[in-house]
Amino acid sequence: MSEPGSLVRALSGRQVARNYHSYVINEVGLGIASGRLAVGSILPNDAEMMDAYGVSRTVLREALKTLEAKGLVEARAKVGTRVLQRSRWNLFDRQVLAWIQEAGPDAAFLSSFVELREGIEIQTAGLAATRRSAEQVRMLQYWLNQRSVMAAMAEPFALAEFEFHRTLCEASQNPFLRAASALVEFGVVQAMKPRIAAGVVDFAVQKTKFYQKMAEGVATAHARDVQTAMAQVQAVDRIWILGGAAEPDTQPAGAV
């Protein structure tokens, strides 16, 4: 569950593990993200975990190595495998974000995430306007249209919105922003979940004019216009993510 789009697809339910290795990683990763396996605690020994998950020692060891690479656990001789504090987790990893998403991120985590997201997205939007290719301009228009076509279907709509943002990341020509697509996707999903819970019927209407301005601004290389429109998108999403619900015709601060 580490490929682009996997966080969006999880909106319709938990994804089935592809093999025993993935199964163990997902079970332990979710256990840590949810707090069931508490920070500072030592995981059960190999024999207990092999029995609990029905896997071989080889599969278990490989799974724990993967979790260690993601910063969730640390193995020490004569001590065991210890669950690490969140500050050690790789929060840019799509799979780690998937576990946090399924466990349910707390308010403090979401507040910190929104701060980071806004900075990344607005910067990306400005760079995309000056560095995009003709093909990327075309793809932005395509995903803009898909937002409207899929407006009544949560998962396809969220995927179209994510792909619009991911195209901006690609158009920025910045390898660090391109690599931040997991954060971008996590943001789209966190803004969608409360909309779904609130029974929103048309997911597109509230932000369509801002997305149109972004697509137009990128096509005409007007970076400031694109950044302004992205800031307006982020302002609407901030309200949803942090616990409110903006009215469809609400103009965020600074809207034009």
Backbone torsions as a table, in degrees:
resi	resn	phi	psi	omega
1	MET	NA	51.5	-177.6
2	SER	-122.4	1.2	-178.8
3	GLU	-85.9	152.7	177.9
4	PRO	-54.0	136.3	-179.3
5	GLY	97.2	-13.5	-176.5
6	SER	-69.1	-32.8	177.4
7	LEU	-68.1	-38.8	177.7
8	VAL	-64.8	-45.1	-178.6
9	ARG	-62.6	-26.2	178.5
10	ALA	-69.7	-11.3	176.3
11	LEU	-60.1	-29.2	-177.9
12	SER	-93.2	6.1	177.9
13	GLY	134.3	163.2	-178.0
14	ARG	-65.1	137.1	179.9
15	GLN	-80.3	140.9	-179.7
16	VAL	-74.6	135.3	178.9
17	ALA	-64.2	141.3	-176.4
18	ARG	-78.2	-25.5	-177.7
19	ASN	-159.2	177.8	-178.1
20	TYR	-63.2	-37.3	179.2
21	HIS	-59.4	-49.7	178.7
22	SER	-63.4	-37.1	-179.6
23	TYR	-60.5	-48.6	-179.0
24	VAL	-64.7	-44.6	179.4
25	ILE	-57.4	-46.3	-177.1
26	ASN	-67.2	-41.1	-179.2
27	GLU	-65.5	-46.5	-179.3
28	VAL	-71.2	-42.0	179.5
29	GLY	-59.9	-44.3	178.3
30	LEU	-67.2	-37.2	178.1
31	GLY	-60.6	-38.2	178.5
32	ILE	-72.5	-46.3	-178.4
33	ALA	-62.0	-34.0	-178.0
34	SER	-83.1	-14.2	-178.5
35	GLY	92.2	-3.7	178.3
36	ARG	-62.4	-37.4	171.3
37	LEU	-102.7	99.2	-167.7
38	ALA	-70.2	148.5	175.0
39	VAL	-57.5	133.2	-179.8
40	GLY	90.9	-14.8	-179.0
41	SER	-78.1	158.4	177.1
42	ILE	-99.7	129.0	179.2
43	LEU	-64.2	154.1	175.6
44	PRO	-55.2	158.3	-179.2
45	ASN	-69.1	169.7	-175.1
46	ASP	-54.6	-45.5	-176.4
47	ALA	-61.0	-42.3	179.7
48	GLU	-65.7	-42.9	-178.7
49	MET	-71.0	-37.3	176.3
50	MET	-60.7	-40.7	179.6
51	ASP	-70.7	-41.0	-177.6
52	ALA	-65.0	-38.4	-175.4
53	TYR	-103.4	-5.5	177.7
54	GLY	65.1	41.7	-178.1
55	VAL	-127.8	165.7	178.8
56	SER	-78.9	166.6	177.8
57	ARG	-62.1	-37.3	-179.8
58	THR	-62.2	-47.3	179.3
59	VAL	-62.0	-44.3	-179.3
60	LEU	-61.7	-46.3	-177.9
61	ARG	-63.2	-41.7	179.0
62	GLU	-64.9	-38.5	178.9
63	ALA	-64.4	-43.1	-179.5
64	LEU	-67.4	-33.7	175.6
65	LYS	-63.6	-39.6	178.2
66	THR	-63.6	-44.3	179.1
67	LEU	-65.2	-34.8	177.8
68	GLU	-67.3	-38.6	178.6
69	ALA	-64.8	-27.6	178.8
70	LYS	-86.1	-2.9	175.8
71	GLY	86.2	11.6	-176.6
72	LEU	-87.3	-30.3	-178.4
73	VAL	-137.0	166.0	177.8
74	GLU	-143.3	125.6	-179.6
75	ALA	-94.4	133.2	178.2
76	ARG	-133.0	136.1	179.7
77	ALA	-59.5	137.6	177.6
78	LYS	65.8	4.0	177.9
79	VAL	-115.9	-48.3	-177.8
80	GLY	117.1	-165.5	-178.5
81	THR	-102.1	116.4	-174.3
82	ARG	-102.5	141.7	176.4
83	VAL	-78.7	127.4	-176.4
84	LEU	-90.4	158.6	178.3
85	GLN	-67.7	157.6	-175.2
86	ARG	-58.9	-30.5	-179.6
87	SER	-61.6	-16.2	178.5
88	ARG	-94.2	-13.0	-177.1
89	TRP	-70.7	146.7	175.0
90	ASN	-83.8	93.9	-175.7
91	LEU	-79.1	1.2	173.7
92	PHE	-95.5	-1.9	-179.0
93	ASP	-84.5	126.3	-175.9
94	ARG	-61.5	-36.5	-179.1
95	GLN	-69.9	-39.2	176.3
96	VAL	-63.5	-42.7	177.2
97	LEU	-63.6	-33.2	178.5
98	ALA	-64.6	-40.6	178.8
99	TRP	-67.7	-40.5	177.3
100	ILE	-64.0	-40.4	178.6
101	GLN	-61.1	-45.9	-178.4
102	GLU	-69.6	-37.4	179.9
103	ALA	-70.3	-29.0	-178.4
104	GLY	97.3	98.1	-178.8
105	PRO	-65.4	144.3	179.4
106	ASP	-81.9	171.1	-174.4
107	ALA	-61.7	-40.2	-178.8
108	ALA	-65.2	-40.6	178.5
109	PHE	-63.1	-45.8	-179.2
110	LEU	-64.6	-37.6	178.8
111	SER	-63.3	-44.1	178.0
112	SER	-65.0	-40.0	-179.9
113	PHE	-63.2	-44.2	-179.4
114	VAL	-60.4	-40.3	177.7
115	GLU	-58.5	-46.3	179.8
116	LEU	-67.7	-44.3	-176.8
117	ARG	-58.5	-45.5	-177.2
118	GLU	-61.0	-42.8	179.2
119	GLY	-63.3	-45.3	-178.8
120	ILE	-65.2	-47.3	-173.7
121	GLU	-67.5	-41.6	-178.3
122	ILE	-68.7	-41.6	177.0
123	GLN	-63.1	-43.7	179.0
124	THR	-59.6	-44.1	-178.3
125	ALA	-59.5	-43.9	-179.8
126	GLY	-65.0	-41.9	179.3
127	LEU	-67.3	-39.0	-179.5
128	ALA	-60.1	-35.9	-178.0
129	ALA	-64.6	-27.8	-176.6
130	THR	-103.6	-9.4	-174.6
131	ARG	-122.9	-1.3	-173.5
132	ARG	-67.3	157.1	173.7
133	SER	-99.2	169.0	177.8
134	ALA	-62.7	-36.7	179.3
135	GLU	-66.1	-37.8	178.7
136	GLN	-69.0	-35.0	173.5
137	VAL	-61.1	-42.5	179.5
138	ARG	-64.6	-41.9	-178.9
139	MET	-67.8	-35.0	175.9
140	LEU	-62.0	-42.0	178.4
141	GLN	-65.3	-38.9	178.5
142	TYR	-61.1	-49.3	-178.3
143	TRP	-71.3	-28.2	172.8
144	LEU	-61.9	-44.9	178.0
145	ASN	-64.6	-39.7	-179.8
146	GLN	-64.5	-32.7	175.6
147	ARG	-57.0	-42.3	-179.0
148	SER	-72.6	-43.1	-178.6
149	VAL	-62.9	-38.9	-175.6
150	MET	-98.4	17.1	-171.5
151	ALA	-57.9	-25.0	-177.1
152	ALA	-97.2	-1.8	-176.2
153	MET	-118.3	111.9	-169.8
154	ALA	-55.1	-56.1	-174.0
155	GLU	-67.5	-48.4	177.5
156	PRO	-61.9	-36.5	177.7
157	PHE	-64.2	-47.7	-179.4
158	ALA	-60.9	-37.3	178.3
159	LEU	-64.9	-42.0	178.4
160	ALA	-63.4	-41.3	180.0
161	GLU	-66.1	-42.9	177.9
162	PHE	-61.3	-43.3	-178.2
163	GLU	-65.7	-32.0	174.3
164	PHE	-60.7	-48.3	-179.4
165	HIS	-67.1	-38.4	-179.6
166	ARG	-66.6	-33.7	176.4
167	THR	-64.6	-37.7	175.5
168	LEU	-62.5	-41.8	178.1
169	CYS	-59.8	-44.6	179.0
170	GLU	-64.1	-40.9	-177.1
171	ALA	-68.7	-21.1	179.6
172	SER	-65.6	-21.7	-178.1
173	GLN	61.8	16.5	179.3
174	ASN	-103.7	117.9	-175.1
175	PRO	-62.0	-29.8	179.3
176	PHE	-72.1	-39.5	177.7
177	LEU	-71.4	-35.4	175.3
178	ARG	-61.8	-36.9	-178.7
179	ALA	-76.6	-6.8	-178.3
180	ALA	-91.6	16.7	-175.0
181	SER	-63.1	-27.8	178.1
182	ALA	-64.6	-41.3	177.3
183	LEU	-64.8	-39.9	179.0
184	VAL	-62.4	-45.0	-179.7
185	GLU	-66.4	-40.9	178.0
186	PHE	-58.8	-39.7	178.8
187	GLY	-64.2	-43.2	178.1
188	VAL	-60.1	-43.3	-178.1
189	VAL	-67.5	-42.8	-179.7
190	GLN	-64.8	-29.7	176.5
191	ALA	-78.8	-23.1	-179.6
192	MET	-82.0	-39.0	-173.1
193	LYS	-55.6	-47.4	178.1
194	PRO	-68.4	-27.6	176.2
195	ARG	-66.3	-42.9	177.9
196	ILE	-62.4	-46.1	-179.7
197	ALA	-62.2	-31.7	-178.9
198	ALA	-82.0	-4.4	178.9
199	GLY	76.5	27.1	177.0
200	VAL	-58.5	135.1	-177.6
201	VAL	-94.6	-43.3	179.4
202	ASP	-112.5	104.4	-176.6
203	PHE	-75.1	-17.8	-172.0
204	ALA	-87.8	-37.1	-163.7
205	VAL	-57.3	-37.0	-172.9
206	GLN	-63.0	-31.5	-174.6
207	LYS	-121.3	4.9	-174.5
208	THR	-56.5	-44.0	-177.0
209	LYS	-63.0	-31.1	178.9
210	PHE	-73.1	-39.2	177.4
211	TYR	-67.2	-36.9	176.6
212	GLN	-62.1	-42.5	178.8
213	LYS	-64.1	-36.7	178.1
214	MET	-65.8	-46.7	-179.7
215	ALA	-61.2	-42.7	179.5
216	GLU	-66.6	-42.1	-178.8
217	GLY	-66.2	-38.1	176.6
218	VAL	-66.3	-43.3	-179.1
219	ALA	-61.3	-33.9	-177.5
220	THR	-101.9	6.7	177.5
221	ALA	60.8	35.4	176.6
222	HIS	-99.2	86.5	-173.0
223	ALA	-59.3	-41.7	-177.6
224	ARG	-63.4	-40.0	178.8
225	ASP	-63.4	-40.3	-179.4
226	VAL	-66.6	-42.3	179.3
227	GLN	-65.3	-39.0	177.8
228	THR	-62.8	-44.7	179.2
229	ALA	-64.7	-39.5	178.1
230	MET	-65.7	-39.4	177.5
231	ALA	-60.9	-35.7	178.6
232	GLN	-69.1	-38.9	174.8
233	VAL	-61.2	-46.4	-178.6
234	GLN	-63.9	-35.3	179.7
235	ALA	-64.8	-41.2	177.5
236	VAL	-66.3	-47.0	-178.2
237	ASP	-63.6	-35.9	179.7
238	ARG	-56.8	-42.7	-179.3
239	ILE	-62.5	-44.7	179.5
240	TRP	-66.7	-47.5	-175.1
241	ILE	-64.2	-39.3	-174.7
242	LEU	-92.8	10.7	167.8
243	GLY	113.5	8.2	177.4
244	GLY	-115.6	-167.7	178.2
245	ALA	-150.5	107.0	179.5
246	ALA	-74.6	144.8	175.4
247	GLU	-69.8	147.9	-177.2
248	PRO	-53.5	-30.2	-177.1
249	ASP	-99.2	11.5	-179.0
250	THR	-68.8	134.9	174.2
251	GLN	-100.9	114.2	176.7
252	PRO	-61.3	160.8	178.6
253	ALA	-55.7	133.7	178.8
254	GLY	88.3	2.2	-178.7
255	ALA	-67.7	149.6	178.4
256	VAL	-124.9	NA	NA
